[in-house]
Amino acid sequence: MKKKVTLSLKPQTVAMLRKAGARRAKPMSAIVDELMEELEKKEKAKEDDFAWLEEMGTWLSGKFTKKDFEDDPRLAYSFGYKPKDKKKKAKAK
């Protein structure tokens, strides 16, 4: 079920939505729906640090663990994994 809402957007944003809608032959509301779904997928992927590795679908999938990346910074760097800063965690405790 759809619900009507009122948004206050910058004129540039409205113009971009109209252009995107015209290119895709979709209403602005459909474009906003798609953008929100895309944003949700990206945020969900950030929650799972290794989603990118599984999405690769390579022979490496499932071969490395989070501990492997944290123990060997060279391995982490080569795969683009950025471990969370341990110093910040220690200060928080």
N, C-alpha and C positions, 0 to 999 in steps of 0.2 A: 504494500500500500504506500502510495506516495503522499508526501505532506508538503504543503506550500510554506515557504519561509521567505523572509525579506532579508536581503543582504545589503550591506553598504560596502561597495567596492570602489577602488580607484578607477578613474576613467580609462586608464591604460589597460587595466585588468579586464574591464568590460569589452574593450576593443579587441583584446587578444582572444577572449572567449568567443566573441562574434566571428572573428576570422577563423578560429579553429572549428567552430560549428559549421561555417559555410564550406570549409574544405572537406569536412567529413559528412556533410549533409545531416547533421544532428543538431538538436536544440542545445542551448547553453547548459541546461540542467543535466543533460546526458554527459556533456564534457566534464562538468563538475563531479558527477558521480564517478566517472572513469578516473579522474585525477585523485579522488579520495581513496578509491580502491587501490590504486598504484601506491599512494602514500602509506596505506595500511600494510601492504605487502613489504615495502621497504623497512618499515618500523619492526615488523615481525621478524624479518631477516636479521636485523641488528640484534635482536634478543638471542638468537641462536648464532654464536660465534662461528660455528662451522657449517652453516648453511651453504656458504659459498663453495666450500670444498665438495660437498655432496652434489651441488648443482653442476660442478665441472664434469661429473660422470666419467672421470678418468680412472686409470688403474690405481691412482693414489687414494681414491675415495675410500675412507674408512681405515686407512693405513696409519694415519697420524692422530695422536690424541692431543688434547689441550696441554697436557703435561709435557709432551715432546716439544711443543712450540715454546713453552715457558722455560724449559731446561736448555734449549739451544737457540739463542737469539739469531744465529745465522740461518737456521731453518725457518724460523718465524719470518725473518726479513725476506727470504726468497719466495715465500708464499703470500706475503703481504699481510700476515697476521700481526696485529698490534696488541701485545698482552697488556692487561691493565697494570698500571703503575703500582708496584708493591709498596713503595714508600708512602703513597697516599693512604693505602689500606692500613699500614702500621700506625700512622698518625691518627687515623680515625678511631682506632682501638684504644 
